Amino acid sequence: MDFTFEAISAEEFERQRSSFEPLTDALRRLIDVGIHTEVDGDTVAEALEHLEAATALLERRQRAGRSTLRHADTGRPVAWANPAVGLRNAIAPPMIIEHEADGTCWSEFTLGPAYEGPPGWVHGGICALVLDHILGEAASEGLSKPKFTGTITLKYLRGTPLGPLRAEAFVERSEGVKTFARGYLLDADGATVEAEGVFIEPAWARDAG
Amino acid sequence: MDFTFEAISAEEFERQRSSFEPLTDALRRLIDVGIHTEVDGDTVAEALEHLEAATALLERRQRAGRSTLRHADTGRPVAWANPAVGLRNAIAPPMIIEHEADGTCWSEFTLGPAYEGPPGWVHGGICALVLDHILGEAASEGLSKPKFTGTITLKYLRGTPLGPLRAEAFVERSEGVKTFARGYLLDADGATVEAEGVFIEPAWARDAG
């Protein structure tokens, strides 16, 4: 595994964010619109031409592969490409993770029609995605330490409605290379899904430490 | 919960699939290209104009909300919008689920850069999404019976590399309203993640049965 990271200054991060965030937002909107459009074949073909033109423009210069940037000030990965929190990945809601001084993490975000499982409800696997991610953030101190999910258990207490949601997570205890984290997905009426996870420091990081 | 479904004939399904699938594929490509583009601000702005034009075209006619279509022949939900299997949801890889006569489900699919967690590896939460979905397919006989995830436990045996993968699931046993399913995510060398889930028939469906 290659975990070499480069640093990005706060200023350069801000420049890239302000340039690329509108692009990701436009793609999120297109994902939603694409799911529910009922326009005829000719209109789809016309839309496709625009999408292909946009692709050709954006392909003119591509970063080679992996996203390994870290914030120069905090040392945390920028995680532009991450499917839960990535500001440049249209798949991500995105979750913006807040880190409290006591190590607790939380995030408030909205899950719209692209995350629907049963009609009107969030797909159970999307609940798992957001909880795996936020438990991992708590266990790894904001992804600043390499920790991998060992085991995660999700208890679905009731359906999670599409719309505004909150996720939170904290570390319960650590034993050697294992960190035990717990968290919740919540709507306005309280918890909908509870998660418990064990996160493990990989052997190569232990050797390096 | 409103679980009213409308039927769609094989012919109409095929017509809609062939019209809309290229659109979803184009969006999947744009998601990937958008993550890694390094073009300058002017080029981003030019691409954005195309994306906004495409959005305006596709918005001309939108289905009202929820996706409740079922195949007229099998009774299974079409699940166009589903974030794991939806042919019209650019977030979905998509998984195409195969159902064996013995109830086993499997799917082969590729997870590219949009699903990356640690550099080069699939995000643990994405592994959870695909496993929650395929266990649910097995437990609900291809989504033909309403079953909700009660509990799911995922054991991460090793990292899951980006690229071609396989998921499989089967029912271990049923006890009253509970169905116990098990499944695996695998690369060419075998299982990377193991999942065990309990799926529950909701009270309203029991009453209706």
Interface residues (C-beta under 8 A of the other chain):
Chain A: M1 D2 F3 S19 F20 P22 L23 T24 A26 L27 R29 L30 I31 V33 G34 I35 H36 T37 E38 V39 G41 T43 V44 E46 A47 L48 H50 L51 E52 A53 A54 T55 L57 L58 E59 R60 R61 Q62 R63 G65 R66 S67 T68 W80 A81 N82 P83 A84 G86 R88 N89 A90 I91 P113 A114 Y115 E116 G117 P118 P119 G120 W121 H123 G124 G125 I126 A128 L129 V130 L131 D132 H133 G136 P146 F148 T149 G150 T151 I152 T153 L154 K155 Y156 G159
Chain B: M1 D2 F3 S19 F20 P22 L23 T24 A26 L27 R29 L30 I31 V33 G34 I35 H36 T37 E38 V39 G41 T43 V44 E46 A47 L48 H50 L51 E52 A53 A54 T55 L57 L58 E59 R60 R61 Q62 R63 G65 R66 S67 T68 W80 A81 N82 P83 A84 G86 R88 N89 A90 I91 P113 A114 Y115 E116 G117 P118 P119 G120 W121 H123 G124 G125 I126 A128 L129 V130 L131 D132 H133 G136 P146 F148 T149 G150 T151 I152 T153 L154 K155 Y156 G159
